[in-house]
């Protein structure tokens, strides 16, 4: 039965426990994490209404960087000011960072061991299916009108066929949304969320008609303070790295590269991966293409943002590159992982804390929300593009061959990817269940020849 009373105010201590729990259990990549936050924040806790949640999500979708972590930061800020946003965003990342440093060490030390290789062989086809599921779930939520479907298809074609840069696609989608909001506003009526009470969840603590708290109003003074502190937190560590090791050192280059990745890549974690792949594999050689796919598999099996793969890339670049000498591999890897993580996520905090007040003033204005909704539709096409990108590297590990059935595809990997997709999309199994079963199958497949020879 629907509750008639909004929840009691939440203390900062209660929020700390909640965000720590979310940081430890948020598996499944951006789509799974956003679904988890929706279930907890909108449906169960009723801390924020459906419409306010979706408005915040649309803003995070337009930003470069990881949208799920930015959404946590935004809602934390909305509820408990700047420190609440910093706390929520940091707790969303830190558990994953510590776990990935440990798993990266295991990967470097034992990655060539047969049973470890078998686990990764099984997980990688599952990851391909998980990204496909992400495109499906995002499309189901975002594509509520044929015009939005057209934007998603055009986005896919623009990137897959014409290789257009994602910022150009984002700009084109935003312009389409602006034009459609004036000529055909009904396009976006189906895409708008509804208050939590209307959906049967009950009144929310931050509902559609809740008055805006004082800290959500725009202030030039506060905006300037956020930019000043954020710039110092970026420039001072960068200057320290350059002063100690020099600009051409790997750590300084990682800091600069991941800053660019955070600022220039739009569309969330799935859209940023091709850019990170291009830089980490092709430009700098910190990891190989196979290691990059393995890192993505690790990212899918650990809590936290999928873009935490940057910690894996940083660790391998630091450890294998022996940045602190041959006897300090773990320390070098851990330091490089922290550098990559710091410069990847710092801009997200600045975007949310500086831009949040401006966004909060627009949540009932169609002319401003329509471009964000159109951008969300475009991101669906980008995620589908990433699905094909991953599929090629996982299912054709040795490259396409004109000879043989399906051009030399790895038939076992194709079968596992198909079964994983069926389990996720048709039978609604959880991401962790699919990964666990796939890892077990990969282990059996890799170990079976050894058992037979023994």
Buried (B, 14 or more C-beta within 10 A) or exposed (E): EEEEEBBEEBEEEEBBEBBBEBBBBBBBBBBBBBBBBBEBBBBEBBBBBBBBBBBBBBBBBBBBBBBBBBBBBBBBBBBBBBEBBBBBBBBBBBBBBBBBBBBBBEBBEEBEEEEBBBBBBBBBBBBBBBBBBBBBBBBEBBBBBEBBBEBBBBBBEBBBEEEBBBEEBBBBBBEBBBEBBEEEEEBBEEBBBEBBBEBEBBBBBBBBEBEEEEBBEBEEEBBEBBEEBBEEBBEEBBEEBBEEBEEEBBBBBBBBBBBBBBBEBBBBBBBBBBBBBEBBBEEBEBBEEBBBBBBBBBBBBBBBBBBBBBBBBBBBBBBBBEBBEEEBBBBBBBBBBBBBBBBBBBBBBBBBBBBBBEBBBBBEEBEBBBBBBBBBBBBBBBBBBBBEBBBBBBBBBEEEEEEEEEEBBBEBBBEBBEBBBEBBBEEEBEBBEBBBBBBEBBBEBBBEEEEEEE
